[in-house]
């Protein structure tokens, strides 16, 4: 659901209006609000399958990141300019107090090394994770973006890398069907294989 549907990502006046509206929001439990490409988007928390996949990916990342100086976090505000994304998981320094945003409402997205989303059902949810959030993370220069999608074919894992902040795009996109391993190519989680064991029913 989109509370404001106007898409004008380069309008600084609109950015400030959305930022002030976002800060003033008081959502019921189980909902979150993000500022993505000129809109405030409100969405519910995930279903059981969503929770299962988040948990499995978190465990896989944590095992890879032992003694690396970074940690895996869940459902935090990543802020870049006046934009806010709340990914299912992200990898950042152990002490998030080292990378606050200007107003202390979240963390500086430019200091995050990986984000991951588990796609929820519905066309708008898929577009948000595959298109709009991809551009937001690329603009922030986040090195790796992982999307796990139960609803594309029989399920796909897509790994984006090589961000181009100016264009809001990633240079590399690797998409595989569930059951085919795909490897995280960069950052502290480099070499982690996302396999069929993670995406199994």
C-alpha positions as CSV (number, residue, x, y, z in Angstrom):
1,X,0.0,0.0,0.0
2,X,1.4,3.4,-0.9
3,X,0.3,6.4,1.3
4,X,1.6,8.9,-1.2
5,X,1.9,7.7,-4.8
6,X,3.7,10.6,-6.5
7,X,7.1,9.5,-7.8
8,X,9.5,12.5,-8.0
9,X,12.8,11.3,-6.5
10,X,14.8,14.4,-7.4
11,X,12.5,17.1,-5.9
12,X,14.2,18.3,-2.7
13,X,11.0,20.1,-1.5
14,X,9.0,16.9,-1.8
15,X,11.8,14.9,-0.1
16,X,11.5,17.2,3.0
17,X,7.7,17.0,3.1
18,X,7.9,13.2,3.0
19,X,10.7,13.1,5.6
20,X,8.6,15.2,8.1
21,X,5.5,13.1,7.4
22,X,7.4,9.9,7.9
23,X,8.9,11.1,11.2
24,X,5.4,12.0,12.4
25,X,3.8,8.6,11.5
26,X,2.5,6.4,14.3
27,X,1.7,3.0,12.7
28,X,0.0,0.1,14.4
29,X,2.1,-2.8,15.4
30,X,2.9,-5.1,12.5
31,X,3.4,-2.3,9.9
32,X,6.4,-0.4,8.6
33,X,6.8,2.8,6.5
34,X,9.6,3.5,4.1
35,X,10.3,6.5,1.8
36,X,11.1,5.1,-1.6
37,X,11.4,7.2,-4.8
38,X,9.0,10.0,-3.8
39,X,6.5,7.9,-1.9
40,X,5.8,6.8,1.6
41,X,5.1,3.1,1.3
42,X,3.4,1.3,4.2
43,X,3.5,-2.5,4.3
44,X,2.7,-5.3,6.8
45,X,5.3,-7.6,8.3
46,X,5.8,-10.9,6.5
47,X,4.0,-14.2,6.7
48,X,5.4,-17.4,8.3
49,X,7.3,-18.4,5.1
50,X,8.9,-14.9,5.0
51,X,10.0,-15.4,8.6
52,X,11.5,-18.8,7.9
53,X,13.5,-17.5,4.9
54,X,14.8,-14.5,6.9
55,X,15.8,-16.8,9.8
56,X,17.7,-19.2,7.4
57,X,19.5,-16.4,5.6
58,X,20.4,-14.7,8.8
59,X,22.0,-17.9,10.2
60,X,23.9,-18.5,7.0
61,X,25.2,-14.9,7.0
62,X,26.1,-15.1,10.7
63,X,28.1,-18.3,10.2
64,X,30.1,-16.6,7.4
65,X,30.7,-13.4,9.3
66,X,32.2,-14.8,12.5
67,X,35.0,-12.5,13.7
68,X,34.6,-10.2,10.7
69,X,33.8,-7.0,12.6
70,X,30.3,-6.8,11.0
71,X,27.0,-8.2,12.1
72,X,23.6,-9.1,10.6
73,X,20.7,-6.8,11.6
74,X,17.0,-7.1,10.9
75,X,14.3,-4.5,10.2
76,X,16.3,-1.3,10.8
77,X,16.0,2.1,9.1
78,X,18.6,2.6,6.4
79,X,18.8,6.3,5.6
80,X,20.3,7.9,2.5
81,X,19.5,11.6,2.1
82,X,15.8,11.8,2.9
83,X,15.0,8.3,1.8
84,X,14.3,5.4,4.2
85,X,14.4,1.7,3.4
86,X,13.8,-1.1,6.0
87,X,15.3,-4.2,4.5
88,X,14.6,-7.7,6.0
89,X,18.3,-8.1,6.7
90,X,21.4,-5.9,6.4
91,X,25.1,-6.3,7.2
92,X,26.9,-3.4,8.9
93,X,29.5,-2.7,11.6
94,X,29.2,-4.4,14.9
95,X,28.5,-1.0,16.6
96,X,25.7,0.8,14.7
97,X,26.5,3.9,16.8
98,X,29.5,4.3,14.5
99,X,27.3,4.9,11.5
100,X,24.3,7.0,12.6
101,X,22.2,9.1,10.1
102,X,22.1,12.9,10.8
103,X,19.1,12.7,13.1
104,X,19.8,9.5,14.8
105,X,16.7,7.8,13.4
106,X,18.6,5.0,11.7
107,X,21.9,4.2,10.1
108,X,23.8,5.7,7.2
109,X,23.0,3.4,4.3
110,X,26.3,4.2,2.6
111,X,28.1,2.2,5.4
112,X,26.1,-1.0,4.8
113,X,27.8,-3.8,2.9
114,X,24.8,-6.0,2.1
115,X,21.0,-5.9,2.1
116,X,18.6,-8.7,1.6
117,X,14.9,-8.8,0.9
118,X,12.4,-11.7,1.0
119,X,9.7,-10.9,-1.5
120,X,6.1,-10.8,-0.2
121,X,3.1,-11.8,-2.4
122,X,1.6,-9.4,-4.8
123,X,2.7,-7.4,-7.8
124,X,3.4,-4.2,-5.9
125,X,5.6,-6.0,-3.3
126,X,7.6,-7.6,-6.1
127,X,8.1,-4.3,-7.9
128,X,9.1,-2.6,-4.6
129,X,11.8,-5.2,-3.9
130,X,13.0,-5.9,-7.5
131,X,12.9,-2.4,-8.9
132,X,12.4,0.5,-6.5
133,X,14.5,-0.8,-3.6
134,X,17.2,-2.0,-6.0
135,X,17.6,1.6,-7.2
136,X,17.6,3.0,-3.7
137,X,20.3,0.6,-2.6
138,X,22.4,1.2,-5.7
139,X,22.1,5.0,-5.2
140,X,23.4,4.5,-1.6
141,X,26.4,2.5,-3.0
142,X,25.5,-0.7,-1.1
143,X,27.8,-3.3,-2.6
144,X,25.5,-6.3,-2.6
145,X,21.7,-6.7,-2.8
146,X,20.1,-10.1,-2.4
147,X,16.5,-10.8,-3.3
148,X,14.8,-14.1,-2.5
149,X,11.5,-14.5,-4.4
150,X,9.1,-17.4,-3.9
151,X,6.8,-15.9,-6.5
152,X,9.0,-15.7,-9.6
153,X,8.6,-19.0,-11.5
154,X,9.2,-21.7,-9.0
155,X,11.4,-19.4,-6.9
156,X,14.5,-17.4,-7.7
157,X,17.5,-15.9,-5.8
158,X,18.9,-12.8,-7.4
159,X,22.2,-11.2,-6.4
160,X,23.0,-7.7,-7.5
161,X,26.5,-6.3,-7.2
162,X,28.7,-3.4,-8.5
163,X,26.5,-0.4,-7.6
164,X,26.6,2.7,-9.7
165,X,25.2,5.5,-7.4
166,X,24.9,8.1,-10.2
167,X,22.7,5.9,-12.3
168,X,21.0,4.0,-9.4
169,X,21.8,0.7,-11.0
170,X,23.9,-2.4,-10.3
171,X,26.4,-3.5,-12.9
172,X,25.9,-7.2,-12.3
173,X,22.7,-9.2,-11.8
174,X,22.8,-13.0,-11.2
175,X,19.5,-14.7,-11.0
176,X,19.1,-18.5,-10.4
177,X,16.2,-20.8,-9.8
178,X,15.7,-22.3,-6.4
179,X,18.1,-25.3,-6.0
180,X,20.9,-23.7,-8.0
181,X,23.6,-22.2,-5.8
182,X,24.5,-18.6,-6.1
183,X,27.5,-17.0,-4.4
184,X,27.8,-13.5,-2.8
185,X,30.5,-11.9,-4.9
186,X,31.8,-9.0,-2.7
187,X,32.1,-7.6,0.8
188,X,32.5,-9.4,4.1
189,X,30.0,-12.1,3.1
190,X,32.0,-12.8,-0.1
191,X,31.9,-16.5,-0.9
192,X,28.7,-17.3,0.9
193,X,26.6,-19.8,-1.2
194,X,22.9,-19.4,-1.1
195,X,21.7,-23.0,-1.9
196,X,18.6,-25.0,-2.1
197,X,18.9,-25.9,1.6
198,X,18.1,-22.3,2.4
199,X,15.1,-21.9,0.0
200,X,13.6,-25.3,0.5
201,X,9.9,-25.5,1.4
